[in-house]
Amino acid sequence: MPTTYDVAIIGAGPAGTACALALRGSGLRVVLLDRAKFPRDKVCGDIIPSPALKALRMLSTELYEEVLALTRKAEAPTSCLITPDGHQVRFHWKGRTFNSARLHFDEHLLNTVKKHTDVCVLESKPVVGVELASDHAVLTTADGDLLTARLIIGCDGANSVVARKLTPRSFDRTRHCVAVRAYFSGVTNMPDRTNELYFLREYLPGYFWVFPVGEGLFNVGFGMLSATAAAQKLDLKKVLLAIVKEHPQVAGRFAGATQVSAIGGAGLPLGGTPRPIAGAGFLLAGDAASLVEPLLGHGIDTAMQSGMLAAEQAKRCFASQDFSAAVMQHYTQAVQEKLGRKLARNYWLMRFLSNKPRIVSASFRLASNSLLQKWLVRAVG
């Protein structure tokens, strides 16, 4: 016999855990499933942006303070953007931000759910089937278990099972990025408390990054628009190593460095994509809803914000006992107002700057102007 819940959240990353935390005290029977056993690694830049922390603080000061108590993190309030011609522009973020490896940060969020909520957490539980009936959904797990829920919230990432099963999906390389990342120790001459992003002439649209994550480790990666990578037949893992070993702007810093992890890769569905994120009986949040910020590629903040919006929609649905597609459009509109317009604008800005190194360099020089710098901080933050 299937186990019955009110809400089933698929995916225990930032979107899923934020959704679960936002549902605490709701009186709803909630289950949170993830295919992995935590702690688990996640290919990412590991920046925890200020909007993510701000959203968490609005939800609960207690939970916000717990997240800030993370011991494995690096304070990085400054970002340095390096143009194709080597010009540097520094941005000092007003809101609190830090870097933390997703291996630790995501586990901490999930432990917070376990500690502060009555949510049933099921790890190592891949969902392989999702079927909608008139008044419930049926989930099938890889080990053959059945669960039913009145509402499904898909927070299961770029390759979301929920999205594939319940919405029309097509792969558009022009609205998708691919990124690779490895951890290094022994990187030298890094500016203190600073994230570096290199927009290299040879690899636009895309950028190379070096982010400190604490304890002498650096997250080093490279990301590019999938359409460009495919057109140029690039192996991004080889590109990353070539930049580290040979590129004149960065190779000197890695002369004595040690690579301490394998290179991992991930796909990033860019925000601003016109695709459905809700329907009768289900919602999508985070990467499953294609909410990655197009200019700099961060998505933890949009994941947590959309997860919390999904929780608010869930409460409305149960209060009215209406789970129709028409009612779910309130969630779509809320995501569009809070996130969608900015993501769509940044997507087209990213496409405009693609393959235009002179314009990128000129734009960054203009960004040295304080007013333009404030605008850019708002645009990407």
Secondary structure, DSSP 8 states (H G I E B T S, - for coil): --EEEEEEEE--SHHHHHHHHHTTTS---EEEE-SS-SS----S--EE-HHHHHHHHHH-HHHHHHHHT-SS-EE--EEEEE-TTS-EEEEE-SS--EE--HHHHHHHHHHHHHHH---EEE-S--EEEEEE-SS-EEEEETTS-EEEEEEEEE---TT-HHHHHHS-----GGGEEEEEEEEEE---S--TTEEEEE--GGG-SEEEEEEEEETTEEEEEEEEEHHHHHHTT--HHHHHHHHHHH-TTTGGGGTT-EE-S--EEEEEEBTT-----EETTEEE-GGGG--B-TTT---HHHHHHHHHHHHHHHHHHHHHT---HHHHHHHHHHHIIIIIHHHHHHHHHHHHHTT-HHHHHHHHHHTTSHHHHHHHHHHH-
